[in-house]
Structure formats: structure tokens, C-alpha cells
Amino acid sequence: MLVLDIHIPVVSPRIAYVAAFVMGRLGLDYRLTTEGAAAGQISLRYEGREIRFNTDGLLAEQDIQTVRKTEALQALQQYSKDGMLPGAFFDLVFFLLSRYEEYLPFTSDRHQRYPAEESVLYQAGLLKVPVIDEWIQQLRQRIETYLLLVVPPPPAFEWLPTYDIDISHAFFHRPWWRTAGAIAKECLRDRPLLALRMKVWRGLVPDPFNAFADMDAWHEKLHTQPVYFWLLADYGPFDKNVSPAEKVMQQLVQRTASRYMTGIHPSYRSNEDPSAFEAELQRYAALTGNKASKSRQHFIRCRLPETYRRLEKAGILEDYSMGYGSHNGFRAGVSIPFHWYDLEQERPTHLLVHPFAFMEATNLFQLHHSSDAALAELLQITEKVRKAGGRLVTIFHNYTLGQNNPYRGWREMYLRFLDQMKTQA
């Protein structure tokens, strides 16, 4: 068996975590050792040959220091200029994967989230680049060139379509008071939407949010296996789904769960009310016959470490919330799944984090992009992930994909993207 020796000054939980991630991605067996290690260096050795990296103590520490963010930003700015594998590669990978900067003081956005603008990747102009994937590609080449060790080829590019089902139907299955309020607003502000409502009620056109049959056909054509996340919350200002007590909602969840992977979409309210999250988990289990193992936070309200500890406690094994609701790109600088490291408790966890890179609602509601501009951004991100041999996770919502939906051009945008994925498969 070919074993790569990693010589480090101190064996710590942090270095063990980052080494497992990097070497796992490379497909190499390795051994951590302090034997012959030099201070301030991490070296990869094989049959007398060596590759050296710098380390300034971050991986041996057991605290969280503000200066580390400044150092990470400087290293990323340098990478943005020269494209070279950073000298403190292992330190920087740990900083990004652990979300170190999110444990430092920051000013939340209006939804109590960590703002993309405060991140070092955003500030270095690298938010839309899967930098860790790129670095691992460079490290693979360096190992083969300097250590003369044959590294297994990188996995092929993957695309995982995911959907957040926040509102399953536009005009049906609402209590009378919600319907009355909506009609009143449409009479005053949106007569075309009122006209569409009347057509749907008369059976002349389908409900514009009910895109589920079309989505089935798209998946079958492309041979893809998507993941659906279901909002099963009580009604609230930011949780406006059809009630999970409605039979049509229950049947839709059950039908989808029988065909695809599904998960829970914890409500906006659940972040402040643990009992709400528990109720939603119980509803999911009752409808699907299975305990929820996958999740994505509604409104991407993922705040560390509280959100992930709550998911751990609930038995969630995989989370898909690693991204921003305000900007597209790579929150942790990586496109492939990784296990969450609880930085405060200095421990790796079993919670598998699936980063997403693009959400159409971000372009539509936050950035106010046209569907054409959004497609251009998505294709740009896709190409970067493809070149890095990574995994693209996208988020779309059924309400932009139905026929005659109020968000004109977005269904067509998704179909154009699907054509691209088909031709490049």
C-alpha cells in the first residue's frame, strides 16, 4: 500500500480534520507524524521526496483569534492575483471549511444571518470560485510532479438539482381569510394576477406553482435524482406554505418521497422556537414514514454553531444550507461535501454539509437580476465547478417553474440550463 507521510509539528484535532478531507479527496492513504517535523512547516513526504507548506500555529491552537481573518484575506487576495497554491494551504482550507470567520463578531443582516459581504471570499473577489477544489487540483499535480506518486484521477463533475417547496400552490388550498386578503391586494395593486387567479379557479389554466409533473418529466429525461425539501410549518410572516394538514399537501409530499430523496425545510420560526422544529420533524416522519435525515434552512437561516448543533441533536445527518441567501457562490470555498467541524468545541462531527452554489430566488428577489443575467451567472459558476472536478448543487423553487407563473422568463431560463446540462453530460 502506498502511504504518504504528513509531517507536522503537533497532531491536533484541526490538522487531523483537514488532512482527512484533503487526502480523502485525493484518494490517498496517509500517516500523520511529528517525527522529523520542522517548526512552522507541514511537509508531505514519499520515498525521500518532499513538498513543504507553511503553518503559523492555526492548526495547533484551541482558540479563535481575529487576526486569523486578516491573514486569510491576505492569502486569498494573493491567490486572486497569481493563482498559485497558497503556501499556508492546510491552514487556509481549515479556516474556510470550519467557517472560522463566522465565529468572530459580525453584524447580522435583517434575517440574523452572516452576511456574504463580511466574508473573506467576497472581499477577495473569490466568492464564485470553488477555491479549495482548485487548490486540490493543483496539489494533485504537485504530488505527481515532485513526489512521483500516482494520484487517482479526480471524480467526474456532478450536478445535483434540489428544490425548496415553500409554497406548493398559488391559488388553492388556503384558508378563506388568506384568500380574501390576497384578493383585496390584487384588486388594488395587481389586476393581472387577479385575472390569472380567476382563470385558475375556472379550470382554464393550471395553478402556476404546480410544476411537479413537469419537473418529473425533466428529471426522467436527464436521468437525474433531485432532492426536495419540504416546508411543513404553521403559517407565519415568513412561512406561507400550504398547511401540512391539507390532504393535497400530504399527498404531494408522499408522492415525491416515494420517487426521490427528500428532506425537511426547517421554518423561519423554528430558529427561535425549538418546539416548532420538533413539530415539523414529526409531520415529516408521519407523512413519509421515515425520520428526516436531510435538511435545508428556510431563508438559508444557518447560523453557526447553533443551527448545526440543533440539527445534530435532532438526528439530521446531512444539511444543504451552506450558501448565502443574498449572493450566489461558495460560502465555504468548496463545492464538494464535507463534515462540519464545531470550532467552539474543537471536534469534527458526523453532520455532512452539502454546499450549494446557486439559488434562483437570490437573483430574482435579492439581486434583482433578469433571468438572462441569472443564467449567465449560473453557467459561469457551472464551468468553474466543472473545470475543478467538483459538484454543482442548485436550488430552484416550484413557483418559478410552473406554466403561466408570475415570474416570467424563469421557467424558460431553467429549461435552457437543462439543455446545457444535457449537451455537456
PLY file of the C-alpha trace (Angstrom):
ply
format ascii 1.0
element vertex 425
property float x
property float y
property float z
element edge 424
property int vertex1
property int vertex2
end_header
0.00 0.00 0.00
1.28 3.47 -0.94
1.25 5.71 2.13
2.03 9.42 2.12
3.65 10.74 5.30
2.42 14.11 6.58
4.99 15.57 8.97
3.53 18.13 11.34
4.78 19.90 14.49
1.73 18.84 16.55
-1.04 16.32 15.97
-4.24 18.20 16.76
-7.97 17.74 16.01
-7.73 20.55 13.46
-4.88 19.05 11.45
-6.45 15.60 11.62
-9.69 17.04 10.26
-8.19 18.97 7.37
-5.80 16.14 6.43
-8.68 13.68 6.30
-10.62 16.00 3.99
-7.76 16.77 1.60
-6.35 13.24 1.40
-9.83 11.79 1.13
-10.48 13.99 -1.88
-7.17 12.93 -3.41
-7.86 9.26 -2.67
-4.52 8.79 -0.90
-3.63 6.81 2.20
-1.58 8.86 4.62
0.02 8.89 8.05
0.31 11.85 10.42
3.60 12.01 12.26
5.60 14.53 14.27
8.85 12.67 13.56
11.36 14.96 11.89
8.83 17.78 11.59
10.14 21.33 11.41
8.58 24.19 13.33
6.17 26.22 11.21
6.01 23.63 8.44
3.79 20.85 7.18
5.59 18.56 4.78
4.33 15.76 2.55
6.97 13.07 2.11
7.20 9.98 -0.03
10.32 7.87 -0.62
12.70 10.66 0.31
10.96 13.35 -1.71
9.15 16.26 -0.06
6.65 19.10 -0.56
6.56 21.79 2.10
3.80 24.13 3.28
3.79 26.84 5.91
1.73 26.77 9.08
1.70 29.57 11.62
0.02 27.80 14.52
-3.64 28.00 13.49
-3.97 24.23 13.30
-2.45 23.67 16.74
-4.49 26.36 18.52
-7.60 25.82 20.59
-9.00 29.34 20.47
-10.45 31.75 17.91
-8.44 34.86 17.03
-9.49 37.89 14.99
-6.08 38.13 13.34
-6.71 34.85 11.51
-9.33 36.53 9.33
-6.87 39.21 8.27
-4.29 36.54 7.41
-6.81 34.52 5.41
-7.93 37.58 3.46
-4.34 38.45 2.56
-3.68 34.90 1.35
-6.85 34.87 -0.74
-6.06 38.24 -2.27
-2.66 36.88 -3.26
-4.31 33.80 -4.81
-6.66 36.08 -6.72
-3.60 37.76 -8.24
-1.33 34.83 -9.04
-3.49 31.69 -8.98
-0.77 29.77 -7.17
-1.38 27.16 -4.48
-1.18 29.09 -1.17
1.87 28.49 0.97
-0.32 28.04 4.06
-2.63 25.68 2.14
-3.72 23.49 5.06
-4.34 26.47 7.35
-6.45 28.21 4.74
-8.52 25.10 3.96
-9.28 24.70 7.64
-10.18 28.38 8.01
-12.71 28.14 5.18
-14.21 24.73 5.94
-14.62 25.41 9.67
-16.26 28.78 8.84
-13.81 30.29 11.31
-14.82 33.85 10.44
-18.45 33.19 11.37
-17.42 32.63 15.00
-15.92 36.12 15.13
-18.05 39.21 15.90
-20.15 40.42 12.95
-23.27 42.46 12.19
-26.15 40.22 11.12
-28.41 41.00 8.20
-32.15 41.53 8.68
-32.71 37.77 8.93
-29.99 37.29 11.58
-27.65 35.67 9.07
-23.92 36.03 8.48
-23.63 38.49 5.57
-21.78 37.40 2.45
-20.19 40.84 2.29
-18.30 40.19 5.54
-16.66 37.02 4.23
-13.05 36.92 3.13
-14.01 35.20 -0.12
-16.37 38.02 -1.05
-13.82 40.66 -0.10
-11.12 38.92 -2.17
-13.45 38.64 -5.18
-13.47 34.85 -4.98
-16.96 34.03 -3.73
-17.98 32.48 -7.05
-14.84 30.36 -7.27
-14.53 26.88 -5.67
-11.04 27.73 -4.49
-10.48 24.63 -2.36
-11.40 22.40 -5.30
-8.90 24.31 -7.44
-6.19 24.03 -4.79
-6.66 20.28 -4.50
-6.32 20.00 -8.28
-3.02 21.89 -8.05
-1.88 19.75 -5.13
-2.63 16.62 -7.13
-0.37 17.86 -9.93
2.35 18.86 -7.48
2.34 15.43 -5.78
2.63 13.67 -9.12
5.40 16.01 -10.32
7.55 16.30 -7.20
6.80 13.13 -5.23
6.43 10.92 -8.33
3.36 9.41 -6.70
0.46 8.44 -8.94
-2.71 10.04 -7.61
-6.11 8.55 -8.51
-7.94 10.67 -11.12
-10.40 13.19 -9.72
-14.08 12.28 -9.63
-16.14 13.44 -12.59
-18.18 16.64 -12.43
-21.57 16.17 -10.80
-24.78 18.19 -10.82
-27.38 17.79 -8.07
-30.68 19.62 -8.64
-32.50 20.49 -5.43
-35.84 22.18 -4.81
-37.25 24.09 -1.86
-41.02 23.73 -1.73
-42.03 26.83 0.18
-45.45 27.31 -1.44
-46.83 24.35 -3.36
-49.85 26.09 -4.93
-50.55 29.71 -5.78
-54.35 29.92 -5.56
-55.69 26.75 -3.99
-55.80 25.20 -0.52
-55.74 28.40 1.53
-57.99 29.35 4.46
-60.67 31.87 3.48
-59.06 34.74 5.35
-55.78 34.37 3.49
-57.59 34.14 0.17
-59.72 37.20 0.94
-56.67 39.23 1.89
-54.83 38.19 -1.27
-57.78 39.12 -3.49
-58.07 42.52 -1.83
-54.39 43.24 -2.53
-54.70 42.05 -6.13
-57.74 44.28 -6.70
-55.73 47.29 -5.57
-52.26 46.51 -6.90
-52.11 43.58 -9.32
-55.10 43.13 -11.62
-53.23 40.75 -13.99
-52.57 38.39 -11.05
-56.26 38.58 -10.11
-57.20 37.69 -13.69
-54.84 34.72 -13.56
-56.39 33.61 -10.26
-59.86 33.62 -11.85
-58.63 31.58 -14.82
-57.11 29.00 -12.48
-60.26 28.80 -10.38
-62.36 28.29 -13.52
-60.06 25.48 -14.65
-58.87 27.29 -17.78
-55.16 27.13 -16.87
-53.18 25.10 -14.32
-52.10 26.53 -11.00
-48.89 28.44 -11.88
-46.93 26.98 -8.95
-47.90 23.37 -9.65
-44.89 22.39 -11.73
-44.38 18.96 -10.20
-45.41 16.84 -13.21
-43.14 18.88 -15.48
-40.28 18.52 -13.02
-40.77 14.75 -13.04
-40.51 14.72 -16.82
-37.33 16.81 -16.78
-35.65 14.51 -14.27
-36.61 11.43 -16.24
-35.27 12.92 -19.46
-31.94 13.85 -17.89
-31.71 10.77 -15.65
-31.19 12.95 -12.59
-32.12 12.23 -8.99
-33.07 15.51 -7.28
-33.64 16.32 -3.62
-36.85 18.03 -2.48
-37.02 19.99 0.78
-40.50 20.43 2.28
-41.66 23.34 4.42
-44.15 21.78 6.84
-44.62 24.74 9.15
-47.52 26.51 10.74
-48.39 29.74 8.94
-46.29 32.80 9.80
-44.96 36.03 8.25
-42.12 34.17 6.52
-43.68 30.69 6.43
-46.53 30.97 3.94
-46.77 27.40 2.78
-49.96 25.46 2.22
-50.86 23.88 5.54
-49.43 20.37 6.01
-52.88 19.44 7.32
-54.26 19.84 3.77
-54.75 16.49 2.07
-53.31 17.72 -1.24
-50.11 18.77 0.53
-49.83 15.43 2.29
-50.31 13.52 -0.96
-47.73 15.65 -2.73
-45.12 15.02 -0.03
-45.85 11.30 -0.02
-45.75 11.05 -3.79
-42.44 12.88 -4.01
-40.88 10.88 -1.18
-41.79 7.64 -2.97
-39.77 8.69 -6.03
-36.93 10.95 -4.89
-34.74 11.89 -1.97
-36.48 14.36 0.30
-35.69 16.36 3.39
-37.11 18.81 5.89
-37.08 22.57 5.23
-37.00 23.93 8.80
-39.16 27.02 9.02
-38.11 30.59 9.63
-39.83 30.39 13.00
-38.04 27.19 14.02
-34.81 29.11 14.58
-36.39 30.84 17.57
-38.85 28.15 18.61
-37.44 24.63 19.13
-40.96 23.26 19.60
-41.83 24.39 16.07
-38.89 22.44 14.64
-39.91 19.36 16.60
-43.47 19.61 15.27
-42.20 19.90 11.70
-39.97 16.86 12.12
-42.91 14.87 13.44
-45.04 15.89 10.47
-42.32 14.88 8.06
-41.95 11.46 9.69
-45.74 10.93 9.71
-46.05 11.80 6.01
-43.02 9.95 4.65
-42.77 7.07 7.10
-39.14 7.98 7.74
-37.28 10.19 10.16
-35.81 13.24 8.43
-32.09 12.84 7.73
-31.61 15.76 5.31
-32.38 19.44 5.80
-32.04 22.92 4.39
-32.95 26.00 6.38
-35.78 28.18 5.06
-34.38 31.60 4.07
-30.94 29.97 4.49
-31.04 30.93 8.17
-27.93 28.96 9.03
-26.04 30.44 11.98
-23.06 28.66 13.45
-22.73 26.82 15.67
-26.34 27.00 16.92
-28.09 25.77 13.76
-25.87 22.78 13.21
-25.93 21.74 16.86
-29.72 21.81 16.72
-29.67 19.62 13.61
-27.22 17.20 15.25
-29.46 16.91 18.28
-32.46 16.18 16.05
-30.64 13.36 14.29
-30.16 15.16 10.97
-27.23 13.59 9.12
-26.90 15.89 6.09
-27.50 19.61 5.66
-27.75 21.60 2.42
-27.77 25.15 3.86
-24.10 26.02 3.22
-24.51 29.06 1.00
-25.86 32.59 1.16
-29.39 33.82 0.57
-28.13 37.17 -0.74
-25.32 36.14 -3.12
-24.52 33.07 -5.16
-21.21 31.31 -4.78
-19.30 29.14 -2.34
-19.73 30.13 1.30
-17.03 27.69 2.42
-14.92 27.99 -0.73
-15.70 24.45 -1.81
-18.27 22.65 -3.96
-17.98 19.13 -2.55
-19.50 17.79 0.70
-17.54 18.00 3.94
-18.18 17.21 7.60
-18.91 20.12 9.88
-16.21 20.97 12.41
-17.55 22.51 15.62
-14.91 25.15 16.20
-16.01 26.13 19.71
-15.95 22.55 20.92
-12.90 21.64 18.78
-14.41 18.49 17.34
-15.27 17.09 13.94
-18.87 15.95 13.67
-20.85 13.42 11.67
-23.01 16.13 10.10
-22.28 16.10 6.37
-22.52 19.55 4.78
-23.52 19.85 1.11
-22.62 23.33 -0.22
-24.92 24.92 -2.80
-23.67 27.45 -5.33
-26.76 28.94 -6.96
-30.33 29.78 -5.98
-32.64 31.44 -8.47
-34.54 33.27 -5.71
-31.31 35.11 -4.86
-31.14 36.58 -8.36
-34.87 37.23 -8.51
-35.57 38.81 -5.12
-32.21 39.94 -3.73
-30.07 40.90 -6.70
-32.99 41.79 -8.98
-31.32 40.18 -11.96
-33.10 39.32 -15.16
-33.48 35.62 -15.95
-30.89 36.03 -18.72
-28.36 37.56 -16.33
-29.05 34.80 -13.80
-28.45 32.13 -16.42
-25.17 33.74 -17.40
-24.05 33.69 -13.76
-25.15 30.08 -13.32
-23.29 28.93 -16.42
-20.18 30.79 -15.27
-20.28 29.05 -11.90
-21.02 25.71 -13.56
-17.96 25.99 -15.77
-15.69 26.74 -12.80
-17.03 23.71 -10.93
-16.67 21.52 -14.00
-13.02 22.53 -14.50
-12.27 21.88 -10.84
-13.90 18.44 -10.96
-16.43 19.49 -8.35
-20.13 19.11 -7.58
-22.71 21.72 -8.50
-25.74 21.96 -6.23
-28.51 24.26 -7.47
-31.69 25.44 -5.74
-34.88 26.23 -7.61
-38.44 26.66 -6.41
-41.56 25.22 -7.96
-43.13 28.68 -8.06
-40.68 29.85 -10.74
-41.04 26.67 -12.82
-44.79 26.34 -13.39
-46.62 27.39 -16.53
-48.03 30.94 -16.56
-46.27 31.76 -13.29
-45.91 35.45 -12.36
-42.13 35.27 -12.68
-41.93 35.41 -16.44
-38.79 34.04 -18.07
-37.57 31.94 -15.15
-39.11 28.66 -16.26
-37.58 29.23 -19.69
-34.26 30.06 -18.04
-34.26 26.71 -16.22
-35.14 24.82 -19.39
-32.21 26.48 -21.15
-29.95 25.43 -18.30
-31.25 21.86 -18.53
-30.43 21.84 -22.23
-26.88 22.89 -21.37
-26.56 20.12 -18.80
-27.87 17.57 -21.28
-25.46 18.54 -24.07
-22.48 18.56 -21.69
-23.32 15.33 -19.88
0 1
1 2
2 3
3 4
4 5
5 6
6 7
7 8
8 9
9 10
10 11
11 12
12 13
13 14
14 15
15 16
16 17
17 18
18 19
19 20
20 21
21 22
22 23
23 24
24 25
25 26
26 27
27 28
28 29
29 30
30 31
31 32
32 33
33 34
34 35
35 36
36 37
37 38
38 39
39 40
40 41
41 42
42 43
43 44
44 45
45 46
46 47
47 48
48 49
49 50
50 51
51 52
52 53
53 54
54 55
55 56
56 57
57 58
58 59
59 60
60 61
61 62
62 63
63 64
64 65
65 66
66 67
67 68
68 69
69 70
70 71
71 72
72 73
73 74
74 75
75 76
76 77
77 78
78 79
79 80
80 81
81 82
82 83
83 84
84 85
85 86
86 87
87 88
88 89
89 90
90 91
91 92
92 93
93 94
94 95
95 96
96 97
97 98
98 99
99 100
100 101
101 102
102 103
103 104
104 105
105 106
106 107
107 108
108 109
109 110
110 111
111 112
112 113
113 114
114 115
115 116
116 117
117 118
118 119
119 120
120 121
121 122
122 123
123 124
124 125
125 126
126 127
127 128
128 129
129 130
130 131
131 132
132 133
133 134
134 135
135 136
136 137
137 138
138 139
139 140
140 141
141 142
142 143
143 144
144 145
145 146
146 147
147 148
148 149
149 150
150 151
151 152
152 153
153 154
154 155
155 156
156 157
157 158
158 159
159 160
160 161
161 162
162 163
163 164
164 165
165 166
166 167
167 168
168 169
169 170
170 171
171 172
172 173
173 174
174 175
175 176
176 177
177 178
178 179
179 180
180 181
181 182
182 183
183 184
184 185
185 186
186 187
187 188
188 189
189 190
190 191
191 192
192 193
193 194
194 195
195 196
196 197
197 198
198 199
199 200
200 201
201 202
202 203
203 204
204 205
205 206
206 207
207 208
208 209
209 210
210 211
211 212
212 213
213 214
214 215
215 216
216 217
217 218
218 219
219 220
220 221
221 222
222 223
223 224
224 225
225 226
226 227
227 228
228 229
229 230
230 231
231 232
232 233
233 234
234 235
235 236
236 237
237 238
238 239
239 240
240 241
241 242
242 243
243 244
244 245
245 246
246 247
247 248
248 249
249 250
250 251
251 252
252 253
253 254
254 255
255 256
256 257
257 258
258 259
259 260
260 261
261 262
262 263
263 264
264 265
265 266
266 267
267 268
268 269
269 270
270 271
271 272
272 273
273 274
274 275
275 276
276 277
277 278
278 279
279 280
280 281
281 282
282 283
283 284
284 285
285 286
286 287
287 288
288 289
289 290
290 291
291 292
292 293
293 294
294 295
295 296
296 297
297 298
298 299
299 300
300 301
301 302
302 303
303 304
304 305
305 306
306 307
307 308
308 309
309 310
310 311
311 312
312 313
313 314
314 315
315 316
316 317
317 318
318 319
319 320
320 321
321 322
322 323
323 324
324 325
325 326
326 327
327 328
328 329
329 330
330 331
331 332
332 333
333 334
334 335
335 336
336 337
337 338
338 339
339 340
340 341
341 342
342 343
343 344
344 345
345 346
346 347
347 348
348 349
349 350
350 351
351 352
352 353
353 354
354 355
355 356
356 357
357 358
358 359
359 360
360 361
361 362
362 363
363 364
364 365
365 366
366 367
367 368
368 369
369 370
370 371
371 372
372 373
373 374
374 375
375 376
376 377
377 378
378 379
379 380
380 381
381 382
382 383
383 384
384 385
385 386
386 387
387 388
388 389
389 390
390 391
391 392
392 393
393 394
394 395
395 396
396 397
397 398
398 399
399 400
400 401
401 402
402 403
403 404
404 405
405 406
406 407
407 408
408 409
409 410
410 411
411 412
412 413
413 414
414 415
415 416
416 417
417 418
418 419
419 420
420 421
421 422
422 423
423 424
